[in-house]
Amino acid sequence: MPTQPLVRILFPAPLNLGPGKIRLMEAIHGTGSLSGAARQLHISYRRAWDMLDSLNRNCPLPLVETAAGGVRGGGARLTAEGAKLLVRYRKLEASVMALVTADATDLVKMFET
């Protein structure tokens, strides 16, 4: 089985950004709604709303825009800033993963016979 590093990047307050909020933003982008994203991630709508509220409250520019439901239905979509944040986060994550994977591979080799 290959080495599977798990990396969590801890940012200083008030950013409080981690893999859960990133997955939520990606799910919103894919489903076009907060409720759809919550269902996809198997979390409550309330939890998804709280996560989204935290993101938008702590960033100078909104990351996700929402529209209230009704006859025509509501929805949610990433703003341009939200899309940029996803790209930057995933790029940072990929860089960290590449370093960790290389070092982990060397460590595993020490235990091979």
N, C-alpha and C positions, 0 to 999 in steps of 0.2 A: 504494500500500500504506500503510495507516495506521501511525502510530508505535506500536511495541510495546515499552514499557519493561520492563526486567527489574530488579526490585528485590530486593536481599538485605539483610535486617535482621540486623545482627550484635549480639548481646547479650553482656553481660559474663559471664565464667565465674562460676558453673558452669553457667549456663543452656544454652549451646551448642545453641540451637534455630534451625533453619532450614527451608527449604522441603522438604527430603527427609524430615525427621522429621514434619513436618506432613502431607505426603502419605501417609506410613506410617500415621499415626493415622487419617486419613480412610479409607484402604484397610481398616484393621482394622475400623473402624465399618461399612463397607459389606459386608465379607465375613464378619465374625464370627470370623476366625481369623488368626493370624500367618502361617501357611503360605500361606493364600489371598491375604493382602495382599502377601506377598513375590512370589508368582507374578504378581499383577496389576501390580506395579511392576517386574517383570523384574530382581529382585535375589535373591541367595541367602538362604535361610532364616537362615543364620548372620549375614549382614549385617543382616537385619531384626531378629534377636534382639539383636545388639549395639546397634543404634540404640534399641530399646525399653528395654534394660537401662540405657543411658545416661540416657534420659528419666526412668525411674522412680528411678534412683539419685540424680539431681541435683535432684529435686523433693521437697519435704517430704511431699507426699501422692502416692500412686500415681496415675498418669494412665491406665494400662491394666492391667486384671486378666487373668490367664491361668489356664486350667485345663488340667492335663495330659491328654494323649490317652489312649486305651485303647479298650475295647470300645465305649463310647458316644461316643468322640471327645472331643477337647478343645475349646478355643475361646479367644477373646480378646474383650474388650469394653472400651470406654472407661468410665472412672469418671465421676462427675459433674464432678470437677475436670478430667479430660481433655476432656470436652465443652466446659466453660467456656474452657479454654485455646484450643481450636480456634476458638471464636467470637471471642475477644479477638484472637488472631493475625490471623485473616482480616479483622477490622474495622480493625486497625492497617495491615495490608497494603493494604486498599482506600483508606484515607485517604492513605497515601503515594503510591499509584498515581494517585489523582486529582490530587495536586499535580504529580507528575512529568509526567503526560500533558498537563496544561495548559501547563506550561513548555516541554515538548518541542514542542507544537503551535506555540507562538510562535517557537521556534527554527527549526523547519522552514519557517515562512512567510518567514523571512529569505532563504532560498535559492530561493524560488519566483520565477519570472519572469513 
